[in-house]
Amino acid sequence: MGMFSNILSKLGFGAKPAAAVETPVAAAPEAAPAVVEVAPVAISVVDVVAQLDSLAAAHAEKLNWKVSIVDLMKLLDLDSSLASRKELATELGCPAEKMGDSAQMNMWLHKTVLQKLADNGGDVPVELLS
């Protein structure tokens, strides 16, 4: 599991809503095989801000996850070391010129993580994405 997958998991992405129960359809001996239609399951939207604000309120340390990738990772109880951030940046395709400067990499990484959360069904306000 990649670093970004861990972030998704910690925020409840990918948790599948309860699906409708299927009832098997019995086919008559000489009838064509029965086709069971399954209703589409809506993708649940994750309220990223509510999730992170709730975690921040319960956290002993005051963390500013809205601007800091380190604080965001700490809040999710993930390793926020430079090595882990570089691993996440590499996984998400950080440009090489930003990888050499930790401040630039961190800013890129923070914006990219929030954008990817939005891309995966997260409700992230536009002001956090710009």
Backbone torsions as a table, in degrees:
resi	resn	phi	psi	omega
1	MET	NA	129.6	-179.3
2	GLY	-76.5	168.5	179.9
3	MET	-60.0	-43.9	-178.8
4	PHE	-66.5	-34.9	176.0
5	SER	-60.9	-36.1	176.8
6	ASN	-63.7	-40.1	178.7
7	ILE	-63.6	-47.3	178.6
8	LEU	-57.5	-45.4	-178.8
9	SER	-62.6	-44.3	-179.0
10	LYS	-62.3	-28.6	-179.1
11	LEU	-94.3	1.6	176.6
12	GLY	86.8	13.7	175.6
13	PHE	-71.5	143.9	177.4
14	GLY	86.3	-7.3	175.1
15	ALA	-68.8	120.4	-174.7
16	LYS	-85.1	131.0	175.0
17	PRO	-67.5	156.6	-179.9
18	ALA	-59.6	127.6	-178.8
19	ALA	-89.0	159.9	177.4
20	ALA	-65.3	145.4	-179.6
21	VAL	-79.5	131.4	179.0
22	GLU	-90.9	138.1	175.0
23	THR	-106.2	124.4	-179.8
24	PRO	-60.8	145.0	179.5
25	VAL	-106.1	121.7	179.1
26	ALA	-81.5	134.6	-179.6
27	ALA	-101.2	143.4	175.0
28	ALA	-67.1	152.8	-175.1
29	PRO	-52.6	-37.2	-176.5
30	GLU	-108.7	8.7	-178.6
31	ALA	-84.8	160.8	175.9
32	ALA	-65.9	155.3	178.8
33	PRO	-57.7	141.8	-178.7
34	ALA	-75.7	145.3	177.3
35	VAL	-111.9	126.1	179.4
36	VAL	-105.4	124.0	177.5
37	GLU	-91.0	135.3	178.7
38	VAL	-110.2	129.3	179.5
39	ALA	-67.1	141.3	178.3
40	PRO	-63.7	145.0	178.9
41	VAL	-101.0	124.8	-179.0
42	ALA	-68.2	143.8	174.8
43	ILE	-75.2	127.0	179.9
44	SER	-79.0	138.2	179.2
45	VAL	-87.7	132.5	178.7
46	VAL	-98.4	124.1	177.3
47	ASP	-81.3	91.9	-174.0
48	VAL	-60.6	-45.8	-177.7
49	VAL	-62.8	-45.6	179.7
50	ALA	-61.3	-43.1	179.7
51	GLN	-60.9	-49.9	-176.2
52	LEU	-71.5	-37.8	176.4
53	ASP	-63.2	-38.9	177.9
54	SER	-64.1	-44.2	177.3
55	LEU	-64.0	-40.4	-178.9
56	ALA	-64.9	-38.8	-179.6
57	ALA	-64.6	-31.9	-178.4
58	ALA	-90.8	-7.4	-175.9
59	HIS	-83.1	140.0	-178.8
60	ALA	-66.6	-34.8	-178.5
61	GLU	-93.8	140.7	176.6
62	LYS	-78.1	114.4	-176.3
63	LEU	-118.1	133.6	179.8
64	ASN	-102.0	75.0	-175.6
65	TRP	-65.7	-20.5	-176.6
66	LYS	-71.7	-17.0	179.5
67	VAL	-128.5	-12.1	-173.4
68	SER	-120.9	121.7	176.0
69	ILE	-67.1	-34.0	178.4
70	VAL	-62.3	-48.0	179.6
71	ASP	-64.7	-38.4	177.8
72	LEU	-60.4	-46.1	-179.8
73	MET	-67.2	-40.3	177.4
74	LYS	-61.4	-42.9	-179.3
75	LEU	-59.8	-34.8	179.2
76	LEU	-88.5	8.5	179.2
77	ASP	58.6	42.4	176.7
78	LEU	-112.4	154.5	177.3
79	ASP	-63.7	120.6	-178.0
80	SER	-105.6	17.0	179.9
81	SER	-62.6	161.3	178.7
82	LEU	-57.0	-40.5	-179.7
83	ALA	-61.5	-42.1	179.5
84	SER	-68.5	-38.9	178.1
85	ARG	-66.3	-38.7	177.0
86	LYS	-64.8	-38.4	177.7
87	GLU	-62.3	-45.3	178.5
88	LEU	-64.7	-42.8	179.1
89	ALA	-61.5	-41.7	177.8
90	THR	-63.9	-44.4	179.5
91	GLU	-59.2	-37.3	-176.6
92	LEU	-91.7	1.1	174.0
93	GLY	83.4	37.4	178.4
94	CYS	-61.2	134.6	177.7
95	PRO	-60.0	142.0	-176.5
96	ALA	-55.7	-37.7	-177.1
97	GLU	-66.7	-22.4	177.9
98	LYS	-87.7	-24.5	-178.2
99	MET	-64.9	-28.3	-178.1
100	GLY	-79.3	-13.2	-179.0
101	ASP	-122.1	107.9	-172.8
102	SER	-60.3	-34.5	179.4
103	ALA	-65.0	-46.8	178.2
104	GLN	-64.3	-41.7	179.0
105	MET	-61.8	-43.6	-178.9
106	ASN	-62.6	-42.9	179.6
107	MET	-64.7	-44.8	178.0
108	TRP	-61.1	-44.3	-176.4
109	LEU	-64.8	-43.1	179.8
110	HIS	-60.4	-49.6	179.8
111	LYS	-63.2	-40.8	-177.9
112	THR	-67.9	-42.0	178.5
113	VAL	-61.4	-46.8	179.0
114	LEU	-62.9	-39.9	178.2
115	GLN	-64.7	-42.6	-179.8
116	LYS	-66.6	-34.1	175.0
117	LEU	-62.6	-43.3	177.6
118	ALA	-63.7	-41.5	179.7
119	ASP	-63.4	-24.9	-178.3
120	ASN	-98.2	15.9	176.1
121	GLY	102.0	9.7	178.3
122	GLY	-83.7	141.1	175.7
123	ASP	-88.2	100.0	-178.1
124	VAL	-121.6	123.0	-179.1
125	PRO	-61.1	145.5	-176.4
126	VAL	-58.9	-32.0	-179.1
127	GLU	-66.5	-21.4	176.1
128	LEU	-85.4	-13.5	-178.3
129	LEU	-95.7	-13.3	-175.9
130	SER	-99.4	NA	NA
